[in-house]
Amino acid sequence: MENISEADKFESLKSLQSTINKLENALSQMTQSGANTTLVKKRLNAVYIGLAILENVWNQKPHLYTQKDLVEARDVLLGLTPSVENSYMKSKPGSPQKTLLERRLKALRLVVQAIDEL
């Protein structure tokens, strides 16, 4: 991977952890209401894998995911990117939401890049 600043690494890991919390909360609410949770489960699993991959690449933490797991996670994260980009474009300049989405996009791109390089 290209040279990535420690600040960008920190922000990306933090963004993925935040995304995991958001998806876990959504899954819990959807499960309680009886809604279909398939998509949220897929996204949550993909973000778990993404976080593990970045921690592996940057901090040498081992992961237990197969090549098939990585390919599936990559596809899910690539599928998620356009909706995040769309929300980013609609958000107000300088708003906390825009900053959050910018960091999330950067983290998603770094995960895809890391998986591609493995």
C-alpha positions in Angstrom: 0.0 0.0 0.0 1.0 3.6 -0.6 2.5 5.6 2.3 -0.4 6.4 4.5 0.0 8.8 7.4 -0.6 7.6 11.0 -3.4 10.1 11.2 -5.2 8.6 8.2 -4.6 5.1 9.5 -6.1 6.1 12.9 -9.1 7.9 11.3 -9.8 5.0 8.9 -9.7 2.4 11.7 -11.9 4.6 13.9 -14.3 5.2 11.0 -14.7 1.4 10.4 -15.3 0.9 14.1 -18.0 3.6 14.0 -19.5 1.9 11.0 -19.6 -1.4 12.8 -21.4 0.2 15.8 -23.9 1.8 13.4 -24.6 -1.5 11.7 -24.8 -3.4 14.9 -27.4 -0.9 16.2 -29.4 -1.1 12.9 -29.3 -4.9 13.1 -30.6 -5.0 16.6 -33.4 -2.6 15.8 -34.3 -4.5 12.6 -34.3 -7.8 14.4 -36.6 -6.5 17.1 -39.1 -5.2 14.5 -38.9 -8.4 12.4 -37.5 -6.7 9.3 -35.3 -8.5 6.8 -31.7 -8.3 8.1 -29.8 -10.0 5.3 -28.3 -6.9 3.8 -27.2 -5.4 7.1 -25.6 -8.7 8.1 -23.7 -8.8 4.9 -22.5 -5.3 5.3 -21.6 -5.8 9.0 -19.5 -8.9 8.1 -17.8 -7.1 5.3 -16.8 -4.1 7.6 -15.6 -6.6 10.2 -13.4 -8.2 7.6 -12.3 -4.8 6.3 -11.2 -3.7 9.8 -9.3 -6.9 10.3 -7.5 -6.5 7.0 -6.4 -3.0 7.7 -5.2 -4.0 11.2 -3.4 -6.9 9.6 -1.6 -4.7 7.0 -0.8 -1.8 9.3 -0.4 -3.4 12.7 0.4 -7.0 11.7 -2.6 -8.4 13.6 -3.5 -11.8 12.3 -6.8 -12.5 10.7 -8.6 -15.8 10.1 -10.4 -14.9 6.8 -10.2 -17.0 3.7 -9.6 -15.6 0.2 -13.2 -16.2 -0.5 -14.2 -14.2 2.5 -12.0 -11.3 1.3 -13.5 -11.4 -2.2 -17.0 -11.3 -0.9 -16.2 -8.5 1.6 -14.6 -6.5 -1.2 -17.7 -6.9 -3.4 -20.0 -5.8 -0.6 -17.8 -2.8 0.3 -17.6 -1.7 -3.4 -21.4 -2.0 -3.5 -21.7 0.2 -0.5 -19.4 2.9 -1.8 -21.9 4.6 -4.2 -24.5 5.2 -1.5 -21.9 6.7 0.8 -20.6 8.9 -2.1 -24.2 10.0 -2.8 -24.8 11.0 0.9 -21.4 12.8 0.9 -22.4 14.9 -2.1 -25.7 15.8 -0.5 -24.2 16.8 2.8 -23.4 20.4 3.7 -19.8 21.6 3.3 -18.0 21.8 6.7 -20.7 19.7 8.5 -19.7 16.9 10.9 -21.7 14.6 8.6 -19.6 15.5 5.6 -16.4 14.8 7.6 -17.7 11.5 8.8 -18.7 10.4 5.3 -15.3 11.6 3.9 -13.5 9.4 6.4 -15.8 6.5 5.7 -15.2 6.7 2.0 -11.4 6.9 2.6 -11.6 3.8 4.8 -13.6 1.9 2.3 -11.2 2.7 -0.5 -8.2 1.7 1.7 -9.9 -1.6 2.6 -10.5 -2.4 -1.1 -6.9 -1.5 -2.0 -5.6 -3.6 0.8 -7.7 -6.6 -0.2 -6.6 -6.1 -3.9 -2.9 -6.2 -2.8 -3.3 -9.4 -0.7 
